[in-house]
Amino acid sequence: MYRLAVWFVFFSLFVMACSFSYDTYYQNNDEPNVIMEDAEYVRITNGNPEIRVTAEEIRQYEAKHAMELDTISFEQYNPAPEGQEEIPGINARGKARAARIETDTRNAYISGGVSLEVVSEDILLETAEISWQDNDRLLNAPGSVHINRSDGTTLKGTGFSADVRSRSWEFESDIEGSVVEND
């Protein structure tokens, strides 16, 4: 019985001496903090959805301010008028094999068979990879890009860039296709 009492006292002192300090926990920045499968991410601004992304897998890296996504589809919504409570219309939608989003800058790098439909401009854009610079409101695709419109307009070129603020876009080289003008 004496041994049991000594063992119990020793064990009690040992347990009280242990502490679980999460402040000193080493986090490898190359390891994600959160992994979500078959997930949906919705960014809300002023009570309305701004963008909705679904992915087979989302990995969040807090220290890097980044999210990596696999097999994604997304919808970007028109801004709702102030005070409007209903979901605004879709401005753009797309899909791709992978994406990396910088959560602090909102910049995005999308790759793997990117298909981007800009509903408001009646444009379907297809490319291997594309990037979005949120602060400058610029869209860039370094490789070959195909653009189609429902009126039959088709364009193909290399080095696509678009400035959303000025609603202008251009190709750097190898431009071919046809533009349909309606009266």
C-alpha positions as CSV (number, residue, x, y, z in Angstrom):
1,M,0.0,0.0,0.0
2,Y,2.9,2.3,0.8
3,R,4.4,1.8,-2.7
4,L,1.0,2.6,-4.3
5,A,0.8,5.9,-2.2
6,V,4.3,6.9,-3.2
7,W,3.6,6.1,-6.8
8,F,0.4,8.1,-6.7
9,V,2.2,11.1,-5.2
10,F,5.0,10.9,-7.7
11,F,2.6,10.5,-10.6
12,S,0.5,13.5,-9.3
13,L,3.6,15.7,-9.0
14,F,4.8,14.6,-12.5
15,V,1.4,15.5,-14.1
16,M,1.2,18.9,-12.4
17,A,4.8,19.7,-13.6
18,C,3.8,19.0,-17.2
19,S,2.4,21.8,-19.2
20,F,1.1,22.1,-22.7
21,S,2.3,25.4,-24.0
22,Y,1.0,26.0,-27.5
23,D,2.9,29.3,-27.7
24,T,6.2,27.3,-28.1
25,Y,4.8,24.8,-30.6
26,Y,6.9,24.8,-33.7
27,Q,4.9,25.2,-36.9
28,N,6.6,24.3,-40.1
29,N,5.6,27.0,-42.6
30,D,5.6,24.5,-45.4
31,E,2.9,22.5,-43.7
32,P,-0.7,23.8,-44.0
33,N,-2.5,24.9,-40.9
34,V,-5.9,23.7,-42.2
35,I,-6.8,21.2,-44.9
36,M,-10.4,21.0,-46.1
37,E,-11.7,18.5,-48.6
38,D,-14.8,19.0,-50.9
39,A,-14.9,22.6,-49.5
40,E,-16.6,25.8,-50.4
41,Y,-15.0,29.2,-49.6
42,V,-17.2,32.3,-49.8
43,R,-15.8,35.8,-49.3
44,I,-18.5,38.2,-48.0
45,T,-18.2,42.0,-48.4
46,N,-20.8,44.3,-46.8
47,G,-23.1,41.4,-46.2
48,N,-23.0,40.1,-49.8
49,P,-21.0,37.4,-51.4
50,E,-18.1,38.7,-53.4
51,I,-16.7,35.4,-54.6
52,R,-17.6,31.7,-54.1
53,V,-15.0,29.0,-54.7
54,T,-15.5,25.3,-54.5
55,A,-12.5,22.9,-54.5
56,E,-11.7,19.2,-54.0
57,E,-9.1,20.4,-51.5
58,I,-8.1,23.7,-49.9
59,R,-4.9,24.0,-47.9
60,Q,-4.5,27.2,-45.8
61,Y,-1.0,28.5,-44.8
62,E,-1.5,31.2,-42.2
63,A,2.2,32.2,-41.9
64,K,2.5,32.5,-45.7
65,H,-0.9,34.3,-46.0
66,A,-1.8,31.8,-48.7
67,M,-4.4,29.2,-49.7
68,E,-3.8,26.5,-52.3
69,L,-6.7,24.9,-54.0
70,D,-7.1,21.8,-56.2
71,T,-9.8,21.2,-58.9
72,I,-11.6,24.4,-58.4
73,S,-14.7,26.2,-59.8
74,F,-15.6,29.8,-58.9
75,E,-18.1,32.6,-59.3
76,Q,-17.4,36.3,-58.8
77,Y,-20.5,38.4,-58.2
78,N,-21.4,41.9,-59.2
79,P,-21.2,44.3,-56.3
80,A,-24.7,44.7,-54.7
81,P,-26.1,48.2,-54.4
82,E,-25.9,49.6,-50.9
83,G,-28.7,48.2,-48.8
84,Q,-29.6,45.4,-51.1
85,E,-29.9,42.1,-49.3
86,E,-30.3,39.7,-52.2
87,I,-27.4,38.0,-53.9
88,P,-26.2,40.1,-56.8
89,G,-25.7,38.6,-60.3
90,I,-22.7,36.6,-61.4
91,N,-20.1,38.7,-63.2
92,A,-17.6,36.0,-63.9
93,R,-17.2,32.2,-63.4
94,G,-14.6,29.7,-64.2
95,K,-12.7,26.5,-63.4
96,A,-9.2,25.2,-63.3
97,R,-7.1,22.4,-61.9
98,A,-5.3,24.4,-59.3
99,A,-5.0,27.9,-57.7
100,R,-2.9,29.8,-55.2
101,I,-4.5,32.8,-53.5
102,E,-2.6,35.3,-51.4
103,T,-5.0,36.0,-48.6
104,D,-3.3,39.3,-47.6
105,T,-3.2,40.8,-51.1
106,R,-6.1,38.9,-52.8
107,N,-3.8,38.1,-55.7
108,A,-4.5,34.8,-57.4
109,Y,-2.5,32.4,-59.6
110,I,-4.7,29.9,-61.4
111,S,-3.4,27.0,-63.6
112,G,-4.2,23.8,-65.2
113,G,-6.7,24.3,-68.0
114,V,-8.2,27.6,-67.0
115,S,-11.6,28.4,-68.3
116,L,-12.9,31.9,-67.4
117,E,-16.3,33.3,-68.5
118,V,-16.8,37.0,-68.0
119,V,-20.6,37.1,-68.2
120,S,-20.9,40.9,-68.3
121,E,-18.6,41.1,-71.4
122,D,-19.9,37.9,-73.1
123,I,-16.3,36.5,-73.2
124,L,-15.1,33.0,-72.7
125,L,-11.3,32.9,-72.2
126,E,-9.3,29.6,-72.1
127,T,-5.6,29.3,-71.2
128,A,-3.1,27.2,-69.4
129,E,-2.5,29.7,-66.6
130,I,-3.6,33.2,-65.5
131,S,-2.9,35.6,-62.7
132,W,-4.9,38.3,-61.0
133,Q,-3.3,41.3,-59.3
134,D,-6.1,42.6,-57.1
135,N,-4.7,46.0,-56.2
136,D,-4.0,47.0,-59.8
137,R,-7.0,45.1,-61.1
138,L,-4.9,43.3,-63.7
139,L,-5.4,39.9,-65.4
140,N,-2.3,38.3,-67.1
141,A,-1.8,35.1,-69.0
142,P,1.7,34.6,-70.4
143,G,1.0,31.8,-72.8
144,S,-1.5,31.1,-75.5
145,V,-5.1,32.4,-74.9
146,H,-8.3,31.6,-76.8
147,I,-11.2,34.1,-76.6
148,N,-14.7,33.3,-77.8
149,R,-17.9,35.4,-77.8
150,S,-21.5,34.2,-78.4
151,D,-21.7,36.4,-81.6
152,G,-19.0,34.2,-83.3
153,T,-16.0,36.4,-82.5
154,T,-12.9,34.2,-81.9
155,L,-9.4,35.4,-81.1
156,K,-6.2,33.6,-80.3
157,G,-2.9,35.1,-79.2
158,T,0.0,35.0,-76.8
159,G,0.7,37.2,-73.8
160,F,-2.8,38.3,-72.8
161,S,-3.3,41.2,-70.3
162,A,-6.5,43.0,-69.2
163,D,-6.9,46.1,-67.2
164,V,-10.3,45.8,-65.5
165,R,-10.4,49.5,-64.5
166,S,-10.1,50.8,-68.0
167,R,-12.0,47.8,-69.5
168,S,-9.2,47.2,-72.0
169,W,-7.2,44.1,-73.0
170,E,-4.5,43.2,-75.4
171,F,-2.3,40.4,-76.7
172,E,1.5,40.7,-77.0
173,S,1.9,38.6,-80.2
174,D,0.7,35.8,-82.5
175,I,-2.8,37.3,-82.8
176,E,-5.3,35.6,-85.2
177,G,-9.0,35.2,-85.4
178,S,-12.1,37.0,-86.5
179,V,-14.2,39.8,-84.9
180,V,-17.9,40.0,-85.6
181,E,-19.4,43.5,-85.5
182,N,-23.1,43.8,-84.9
183,D,-25.0,46.9,-86.0
